[in-house]
Amino acid sequence: MPRTADHEQRRRQIADAVSRLIAEHGLDAVTVARTATAAGMSVGLVQHYFRTKDEMLLHAFREVSARIRARVDERIREGVTHKQPLAQVMADVMTEYIPLDEARRAEYRVARAFAGRSLDSPALAEVDTGNARQLREDIARAVHNGKECGEVDERLDPLSAAVRLAAVMEGLALQVYREPEGNAGEGVTRFVGPLLDVEIGLVFTGECHQYRRE
């Protein structure tokens, strides 16, 4: 039987409740009963949509991943619409994965909790691996496009550059999460923009011929 809009809305509501519990209290706080309370539903209704806790967690991981992905896609669309240099688009995309505000910090905590659990859950590991692969593909595609328009040296290997930039971004995200702010502005957040500019600048070294002609 096809799922109705109400069915999908209920599943999203439950997934959001799971994410809030993880963001506020950690993964161990997630139970069917607590999720039901957070979602404003009965335990029976939650179990109607998800037969097991693992099913519920898997759906919540997919939902938070989709939410981040939607923002990344919007960044890419905005870059194309406004004819921004690929280096700028790449900086905007990578910044979406770094917990620079409370919303992204909560998402990062949730995603990291799921990534940890994925070590023992093949289903969660598939989502986690897929997220990482998609990020690398986004970067590699940008590098490939940059080679065609002149922003990237044609000798540069897109996948190698993508692995490097993804590693930089993931490392920065973890550093920011661990220490977002310090005394007298000594936190690592202030280094994010400059470090991304340096690393991205090592890849996107030229100017787009297409935009220059226009």
C-alpha positions as CSV (number, residue, x, y, z in Angstrom):
1,M,0.0,0.0,0.0
2,P,1.5,3.4,-1.0
3,R,2.4,5.7,1.9
4,T,0.3,8.8,2.4
5,A,1.6,12.3,3.1
6,D,0.3,11.9,6.7
7,H,2.3,8.7,7.1
8,E,5.5,10.4,6.0
9,Q,4.8,13.4,8.2
10,R,4.5,11.1,11.2
11,R,7.7,9.3,10.4
12,R,9.5,12.7,10.1
13,Q,8.0,13.8,13.4
14,I,9.4,10.7,15.1
15,A,12.8,11.2,13.4
16,D,12.9,14.8,14.6
17,A,12.2,13.6,18.1
18,V,15.0,11.1,17.9
19,S,17.4,13.8,16.7
20,R,16.4,16.2,19.5
21,L,17.0,13.5,22.1
22,I,20.4,12.7,20.8
23,A,21.4,16.4,20.5
24,E,20.3,17.1,24.0
25,H,21.1,13.9,25.9
26,G,23.1,11.5,23.7
27,L,22.3,8.3,21.8
28,D,21.8,6.3,24.9
29,A,18.8,8.5,25.8
30,V,16.8,7.3,22.8
31,T,14.2,4.7,23.7
32,V,10.8,4.1,22.1
33,A,9.1,5.5,25.2
34,R,11.1,8.7,25.4
35,T,10.8,9.2,21.6
36,A,7.1,8.9,21.9
37,T,7.0,11.5,24.6
38,A,9.2,13.9,22.6
39,A,7.1,13.4,19.5
40,G,3.8,13.8,21.4
41,M,2.6,10.3,20.5
42,S,1.8,7.1,22.2
43,V,4.3,4.3,22.3
44,G,1.9,2.2,20.3
45,L,1.8,4.8,17.5
46,V,5.6,5.0,17.3
47,Q,5.8,1.2,17.1
48,H,3.2,1.3,14.3
49,Y,5.6,3.3,12.1
50,F,8.8,1.6,13.3
51,R,8.9,-2.0,14.4
52,T,12.3,-1.7,16.1
53,K,14.5,0.9,17.7
54,D,17.1,0.2,15.0
55,E,14.6,1.0,12.2
56,M,13.7,4.2,14.0
57,L,17.4,5.2,14.3
58,L,18.1,4.4,10.7
59,H,15.3,6.6,9.5
60,A,16.4,9.4,11.8
61,F,19.9,9.2,10.4
62,R,18.6,9.4,6.9
63,E,16.4,12.4,7.7
64,V,19.2,14.4,9.3
65,S,21.5,13.5,6.4
66,A,18.8,14.6,3.9
67,R,18.4,17.9,5.8
68,I,22.1,18.7,5.5
69,R,22.1,17.6,1.9
70,A,19.2,19.9,1.0
71,R,21.2,22.9,2.3
72,V,24.3,21.8,0.4
73,D,22.2,21.5,-2.8
74,E,20.8,25.0,-2.2
75,R,24.3,26.4,-1.8
76,I,25.3,24.9,-5.2
77,R,22.1,26.2,-6.9
78,E,22.8,29.7,-5.5
79,G,26.4,29.5,-6.7
80,V,25.3,28.6,-10.2
81,T,22.5,31.2,-10.3
82,H,24.8,34.0,-9.1
83,K,27.8,32.8,-11.2
84,Q,30.1,32.5,-8.3
85,P,33.6,31.2,-8.7
86,L,33.7,27.5,-8.0
87,A,36.2,28.2,-5.1
88,Q,33.5,30.2,-3.4
89,V,30.8,27.6,-3.9
90,M,33.1,25.0,-2.5
91,A,33.8,27.1,0.6
92,D,30.0,27.6,1.1
93,V,29.4,23.9,0.7
94,M,32.1,22.8,3.1
95,T,31.0,25.3,5.7
96,E,27.6,23.7,5.8
97,Y,29.2,20.6,7.4
98,I,31.0,22.5,10.1
99,P,29.2,23.2,13.4
100,L,29.5,27.0,13.4
101,D,26.1,27.7,15.0
102,E,23.7,25.9,17.4
103,A,21.7,24.3,14.6
104,R,24.7,22.8,12.8
105,R,26.2,21.9,16.2
106,A,23.2,19.8,17.1
107,E,23.2,18.2,13.6
108,Y,26.9,17.4,13.9
109,R,26.3,15.8,17.3
110,V,23.5,13.7,15.9
111,A,25.5,12.7,12.8
112,R,28.6,11.8,14.9
113,A,26.5,9.7,17.3
114,F,25.1,7.8,14.4
115,A,28.5,7.4,12.8
116,G,29.8,5.9,16.0
117,R,26.9,3.4,16.2
118,S,27.5,2.6,12.5
119,L,30.7,0.7,13.5
120,D,28.3,-2.1,14.7
121,S,25.4,-1.5,12.4
122,P,25.8,-2.3,8.7
123,A,22.6,-0.3,7.8
124,L,23.8,2.8,9.6
125,A,27.3,2.3,8.1
126,E,25.8,2.3,4.6
127,V,24.2,5.7,5.2
128,D,27.4,7.1,6.8
129,T,29.6,5.8,3.9
130,G,27.1,7.1,1.4
131,N,27.2,10.6,2.9
132,A,31.0,10.6,2.8
133,R,31.1,9.4,-0.8
134,Q,28.6,12.0,-1.9
135,L,30.7,14.8,-0.4
136,R,33.8,13.5,-2.2
137,E,31.8,13.3,-5.4
138,D,30.6,16.9,-5.0
139,I,34.1,18.1,-4.5
140,A,35.6,16.0,-7.3
141,R,32.8,17.3,-9.7
142,A,33.7,20.9,-8.7
143,V,37.4,20.2,-9.4
144,H,36.6,18.6,-12.7
145,N,34.4,21.6,-13.7
146,G,37.1,23.9,-12.5
147,K,39.6,22.2,-14.9
148,E,37.2,22.8,-17.8
149,C,36.7,26.5,-17.0
150,G,40.2,27.4,-15.9
151,E,39.9,27.6,-12.1
152,V,41.9,24.4,-11.6
153,D,45.2,23.2,-13.1
154,E,44.3,20.5,-15.7
155,R,46.9,18.2,-14.3
156,L,45.3,17.9,-10.9
157,D,43.5,14.7,-10.1
158,P,39.9,15.4,-9.0
159,L,39.5,12.5,-6.6
160,S,42.9,13.2,-4.9
161,A,41.9,16.8,-4.4
162,A,38.4,15.7,-3.1
163,V,39.9,13.3,-0.6
164,R,42.2,16.1,0.7
165,L,39.6,18.8,1.0
166,A,37.1,16.4,2.6
167,A,39.7,15.4,5.2
168,V,40.4,19.0,5.9
169,M,36.7,19.8,6.3
170,E,36.1,16.8,8.6
171,G,39.0,17.7,10.7
172,L,37.9,21.3,11.1
173,A,34.4,20.2,12.0
174,L,35.7,17.9,14.7
175,Q,38.0,20.6,16.1
176,V,35.2,23.2,16.1
177,Y,32.8,20.8,17.8
178,R,35.3,20.0,20.5
179,E,36.2,23.6,21.2
180,P,33.8,26.1,19.6
181,E,34.8,29.0,21.7
182,G,37.6,29.6,24.3
183,N,38.5,32.3,26.8
184,A,39.2,35.6,25.1
185,G,38.3,34.3,21.7
186,E,40.8,31.5,21.8
187,G,38.5,28.9,20.3
188,V,39.2,27.3,16.9
189,T,36.2,28.7,15.1
190,R,38.2,31.8,14.1
191,F,40.5,29.6,12.1
192,V,37.8,28.0,9.9
193,G,37.5,30.6,7.2
194,P,41.2,31.3,6.8
195,L,42.1,27.6,6.7
196,L,39.4,26.8,4.2
197,D,40.6,29.7,2.0
198,V,44.1,28.3,2.1
199,E,43.2,24.7,1.3
200,I,40.7,25.6,-1.4
201,G,43.1,28.1,-2.8
202,L,45.6,25.4,-3.3
203,V,43.2,23.6,-5.6
204,F,41.3,26.4,-7.3
205,T,44.3,28.5,-8.4
206,G,42.9,30.1,-11.5
207,E,40.0,32.2,-12.9
208,C,36.9,30.9,-14.7
209,H,37.3,31.7,-18.4
210,Q,33.5,31.4,-18.9
211,Y,32.7,34.1,-16.4
212,R,35.5,36.4,-17.7
213,R,34.2,36.2,-21.2
214,E,30.7,37.3,-20.0
